[in-house]
């Protein structure tokens, strides 16, 4: 598939699609996919790449951030 990345606009022959909640996104690399789709930590703002921690309907990148936000 050759398509344009919706984040950076690069037209790449190895682009790929990600479907989330029925919505299709096209990227040329994982970096762009992460930038657009990974949720931010509700404390420090970094992108959550792993499972993260969910407390009181908020997402955190680590126990440290979740504990700090609860204080």
Backbone torsions as a table, in degrees:
resi	resn	phi	psi	omega
1	UNK	NA	131.3	175.8
2	UNK	-117.7	116.3	-177.2
3	UNK	-149.6	167.9	-179.7
4	UNK	-90.2	133.1	177.9
5	UNK	-68.8	133.0	-177.8
6	UNK	-76.6	-9.6	177.7
7	UNK	-94.2	-55.1	-174.0
8	UNK	-103.7	-12.5	178.0
9	UNK	83.5	-0.6	179.9
10	UNK	-62.7	133.8	177.3
11	UNK	-98.6	109.2	-166.5
12	UNK	-131.7	138.5	-178.3
13	UNK	-75.7	-8.6	177.7
14	UNK	-113.8	26.5	177.8
15	UNK	-65.9	163.2	-178.2
16	UNK	-143.5	162.6	-179.8
17	UNK	-109.1	145.3	171.9
18	UNK	-127.6	129.6	179.0
19	UNK	-113.0	120.5	179.2
20	UNK	-128.7	123.8	179.7
21	UNK	57.4	33.1	179.2
22	UNK	81.3	-2.0	179.8
23	UNK	-100.6	126.8	-177.3
24	UNK	-92.2	135.3	176.4
25	UNK	-125.4	147.1	179.6
26	UNK	-122.0	131.0	-178.2
27	UNK	-134.6	158.0	175.0
28	UNK	-100.5	-12.3	179.3
29	UNK	-158.5	163.4	178.7
30	UNK	-65.9	-31.9	179.2
31	UNK	-57.1	-45.9	178.8
32	UNK	-67.1	-39.8	178.4
33	UNK	-61.9	-44.1	178.6
34	UNK	-62.5	-45.1	-178.3
35	UNK	-56.1	-40.0	-176.5
36	UNK	-88.6	-38.0	-167.8
37	UNK	-104.7	-28.1	-177.0
38	UNK	-70.5	132.9	-178.7
39	UNK	-71.1	147.0	176.8
40	UNK	-82.8	149.3	174.1
41	UNK	-66.1	133.6	-179.0
42	UNK	-72.1	-8.3	177.5
43	UNK	-102.8	-60.0	-173.0
44	UNK	-98.9	-15.5	176.5
45	UNK	88.4	-7.6	179.7
46	UNK	-69.7	156.8	-179.4
47	UNK	-74.3	135.7	-179.3
48	UNK	-88.1	112.0	-176.6
49	UNK	-97.9	-21.8	178.9
50	UNK	-103.0	-149.6	-178.8
51	UNK	-70.5	-34.4	-177.0
52	UNK	69.7	-178.9	179.8
53	UNK	-127.3	129.4	179.2
54	UNK	-109.6	123.5	177.3
55	UNK	-137.6	128.2	178.6
56	UNK	50.1	47.5	177.9
57	UNK	62.3	22.2	175.6
58	UNK	-120.8	148.3	-178.2
59	UNK	-108.7	137.5	179.7
60	UNK	-130.8	150.6	-178.6
61	UNK	-79.5	-20.7	-175.9
62	UNK	-155.6	166.1	175.8
63	UNK	-63.9	-34.8	178.8
64	UNK	-57.6	-49.9	-179.9
65	UNK	-66.4	-39.7	179.6
66	UNK	-64.0	-41.6	-180.0
67	UNK	-68.7	-40.2	-179.5
68	UNK	-65.7	-37.7	-179.7
69	UNK	-70.8	-28.8	-179.0
70	UNK	-77.8	-19.0	-176.9
71	UNK	-75.3	NA	NA
